[in-house]
Amino acid sequence: MKTDNKAWFWLTFAVMLTFPWVSAHFSGGPLSALAQAVLPGLAIFGAAFLLSWAAELSQFEIPPTLSFAFLALIAVLPEYAVDMYFAWNAAKDPAYTHYAMANMTGANRLLIGLGWPAVLWMYWLKSGRTSMAIGEEHRVEFQALLFATLYSFVIPLKGFLSAWDAVVFIGIFALYIWRASASHLQEPELEEGPAELIARLRVPLRRLVNGLLFLWAGFVIYISAEPFAEGLLEVGRQWEIEEFLFVQWLAPLASESPEFIVALIFAWKLRPTAGFATLVSSKVNQWTLLVGMLPLVFSYSLGHFGHMHLDPRQREEILLTSAQSFFALVVLIDFRFSMSEAFMLAILFITQLFFPSTTLRYSYAIFYMALALFLFVVRREKRSHLKSLLKF
């Protein structure tokens, strides 16, 4: 009973987070820049929790590997909504390309630099173990991430995103989903909370509630993405914070924090592989489908196929994100994650925040690549695992 009360509390709390903005949206009253950022931000935060629980429930209907991919895709929908808004407006105002790249690169680097290490740290706090094994059943995620990362190095070299890039990235995502769907359907092990509470309902009612969660959360995100993005920009201007940095780090923190919390709960419940798989799947989603959608939304807004041209700052940020992704892949390619590796990922991510100069950003990218090559040289098993990932 106590567990059920907690589940009801969190479900009610997440729903209530969405109501202040929904009310303000339909009342049409004037809001300060801070309120315009905070209220839709809280609504997105609440909606992301609802989506996460709904995606957990979907495990009753689809295979486990696919369910992790689906959970990750649903959990990052708020991130997609904000970035698609920026891409849409970039066709009319090139300044929004700056924000689209900031949000995309920030979200991707945040997942690896803080999200992945945090899962292992939480697992260590609960179990005392300083490493974790990642089941080879998740090789499909690593394969998709590998091919997307290798191709991503082309983007800063040519200096634009195009429809062809969309074909490649979305094609990798489609292949990833197809391979994930090939696994067998299993009865899920849901953690205590709203998802487990709803799962005990009769099947028709469970599916109805699940559908309502999806619909309400999707509606909230739809009416929140634009005001949240514009509110962030306005607050950045008023507080005299560089808009690029404000969008790059604050927006992903707001939209992805529920996903981080879900992964940390898995780790605390001594299921670190499940938590880690969720964040790896999220990285695959954001590094394939999200990147691929940007030029398509841009072109649709433009009225014809066009290129999203990147300035030197944007090219530098994408290169750094690609280098970080490649290093992270090398770290995990043997399907093990150690405390020393977690600290390497976190320290390299955190320290780069204090050095925004172009020269130092390129230095970080080179350092990531040098570390990756060093690991390949000294760790023979990593080379053999890379060869296996390159084969389907």
NORQUIRA-V928094 format. One line per field, one symbol per residue. phi: phi as a letter, one per 40 degrees, with the letter a starting at -180 (. if undefined). burial: + if it has 24 or more other C-alpha atoms within 12 Angstrom, else -. A space follows every 10 residues. Layout:
# NORQUIRA-V928094
phi->???
burial->???
This chain:
# NORQUIRA-V928094
phi->.ccccccccc cccccccccd cdcccccgcc bccccccccc ccccdccccc cccccdcccc bbcccccccc dcccccddcc dccccccdcc cbbdcccdcc cccccccccc dccbcccccc ccccdcbgcb aacbdccccc cccccccccd ccccccccga bbccccdccc cccccccccc cccccbccbc cdidcccccc ccdccccccc cccccccccc cdcbdccccc cccccdcccf bdcdccccbc cccccbcccc cdcccdcccg bccccccccc ccccdccbcc cccdcccdcc ccgacabccb cdcccccccc cccccccccc dcccgbbbcc cccccccccc ccccbcccdc cccccccdcc ccccccccbc cccccccccc bc
burial->---------- +--+++++++ ++--+----- ---+++++++ ++++++++++ ++++++++++ ++++++++++ ++++++++++ ++++++++++ +---++++++ ++++++++++ ++++++++++ ++++-----+ ++++---+++ ++++++++++ ++++++--++ ++++++++++ +++++++-++ -------+-+ +++++++++- -----++-++ --++-+++++ ++++++++++ ++++++---- --++++++++ ++++++++++ ++++++++++ ++++++++++ ++++++++++ +++++++++- +----+++++ --++++++++ ++++++++++ +++++++++- ++++++-++- -++------- ++-++--++- ++--++---- -++-++--+- --
